[in-house]
Amino acid sequence: MSQEFIISLAQKAVFTLLLTSAPLVGIALIVGLLVSIFQATTSIQEATLAFVPKIVATMVALVIFGPWMLNHLLDFTSTILANLYKFIG
C-alpha cells in the first residue's frame, strides 16, 4: 500500500461523505434560516420552534434523497471491495 493510494482513498471517502450529506445539511440550513427569520420578525423565541421544523424537513429530505444517498454509498463500497486486493498486496 503506497501513500498515494491511501491519500486517494481518503480523498474519495471525504468527497463521498460530503456529497451524500449535502442534501440533508442544505435542507436543514435553509429551514433553520427561514425559522430564524420568522422568529426575528415575530419576536417569538421558543426553542422548539427552531428544532421541530428542522427535524421534520430533514426526515422529508431523507425520504426523498435516501435512495440516491444509498446508491452512492453502495457504489463507493463496491469500488472499495472490488479493489480489496490492493489493500492486501
N, C-alpha and C positions, 0 to 999 in steps of 0.2 A: 504494500500500500504506500503510494507516494503522497507527499504533502499536497501536491496539486490535485490529486484525486479527492482527498479529504476536504480540501477547501472548496472544490467544485461541488461536492455532495452537500456541504454545509450551506453554500450559497443557494443551491436548488431547494433545500429544505426551508430556509428562511423565506425565499420567494414564494414557495407553495403556502407557507403559513400566512404570509401577508395577503396573498391572493385569495385564499379561502376565507379569511376573517374579514376582509374589506367590506363585503356587503352588510354584514351584521353590525360592524362598528360604524359604518357610514349611516345606516338607518338610525341607530341609537343616537348618533351625534346630531342628526337633523331633528329628530323628535325632541331630544333634550334642549336644543336651541329654541325650537318653537314653544316648548313648555316654559322655558326661561323667559322668553319674550312675553308670553301670556301672563306669567307671574309678575313680571316687572310692570306691565301696564295696568294690572288689576290690583296690585299690592297684596296679593294672596301669597303667603309664604308657608304653605303646607308642604311637608316633606314627602308625603305620599303622592301628592300631585306631580312631583317631579319623577318619582320612582315607578309608579304603576304604568304610565303610558310607555315608558321606555321598555319595560318588560314585555308588554303586550305587542309593541311594534317589533321587538327582537324575535318573539315567538312567531309572529306572522312572517317575518323575513326568513326565519329558519325553515318554515314550511315551504316558502316559495323558492329559496335558494339552496335548500338542503340537498336535493338530488344532484345539482351541479357541483356543490362542495364535495359530496361523497364521491362523485365520479372523478373529480380532480385528485382527491386524496388516494383513490384506488389506482389511478394511473401512476401517480408518484410511487406508491408502494410496489406496484407490479414492476416498475422500472428498477427499483432497488433490488427486488428479489430476483429479477432476470439477470442482474449483474452481480449476483452474490459471489460468484467465483472470483471476482476482483478483490473482494474483502479477504478471502481465504488465501489466495495465492499470492 
